Amino acid sequence: ARLLSLGLIVAGIIGLKLSTH
């Protein structure tokens, strides 16, 4: 269940990086 949380956090960070690119 922790992998899901980590995946969500990573996906959020990647989304932010792509958005601010």
N, CA, C and O of each residue as an XYZ file, in Angstrom:
84
protein
N       0.850     -1.201      0.000
C       0.000      0.000      0.000
C       0.885      1.250      0.000
O       0.466      2.325     -0.427
N       2.101      1.086      0.482
C       2.992      2.253      0.522
C       3.498      2.590     -0.879
O       3.783      3.748     -1.184
N       3.608      1.563     -1.729
C       4.080      1.799     -3.106
C       3.112      2.701     -3.838
O       3.525      3.544     -4.634
N       1.815      2.532     -3.575
C       0.805      3.369     -4.240
C       0.988      4.823     -3.845
O       0.931      5.717     -4.689
N       1.207      5.054     -2.561
C       1.400      6.434     -2.086
C       2.648      7.028     -2.725
O       2.643      8.173     -3.176
N       3.711      6.242     -2.758
C       4.961      6.724     -3.352
C       4.744      7.039     -4.822
O       5.226      8.054     -5.323
N       4.023      6.172     -5.508
C       3.753      6.395     -6.934
C       2.986      7.685     -7.146
O       3.260      8.439     -8.080
N       2.014      7.936     -6.263
C       1.216      9.166     -6.401
C       2.092     10.391     -6.192
O       1.982     11.373     -6.926
N       2.953     10.333     -5.201
C       3.838     11.467     -4.925
C       4.774     11.700     -6.106
O       4.957     12.832     -6.553
N       5.362     10.618     -6.604
C       6.282     10.743     -7.742
C       5.543     11.299     -8.953
O       6.055     12.170     -9.656
N       4.334     10.790     -9.192
C       3.548     11.259    -10.344
C       3.254     12.748    -10.180
O       3.282     13.496    -11.157
N       2.975     13.179     -8.965
C       2.688     14.595     -8.719
C       3.911     15.447     -8.987
O       3.811     16.515     -9.591
N       5.064     14.977     -8.538
C       6.299     15.742     -8.755
C       6.595     15.842    -10.249
O       6.946     16.911    -10.749
N       6.451     14.724    -10.955
C       6.711     14.725    -12.404
C       5.736     15.678    -13.083
O       6.125     16.437    -13.971
N       4.479     15.645    -12.674
C       3.474     16.527    -13.272
C       3.845     17.986    -13.045
O       3.695     18.817    -13.941
N       4.327     18.293    -11.855
C       4.714     19.676    -11.553
C       5.899     20.090    -12.419
O       5.937     21.197    -12.957
N       6.855     19.190    -12.541
C       8.045     19.519    -13.355
C       7.634     19.765    -14.799
O       8.125     20.694    -15.441
N       6.731     18.929    -15.309
C       6.303     19.098    -16.705
C       5.498     20.388    -16.847
O       5.574     21.071    -17.869
N       4.733     20.710    -15.817
C       3.894     21.921    -15.877
C       4.767     23.178    -15.844
O       4.513     24.136    -16.573
N       5.779     23.167    -15.007
C       6.635     24.342    -14.854
C       7.686     24.394    -15.952
O       8.412     25.381    -16.066
N       7.778     23.339    -16.765
C       8.803     23.328    -17.810
C       8.506     24.485    -18.757
O       9.233     24.691    -19.729
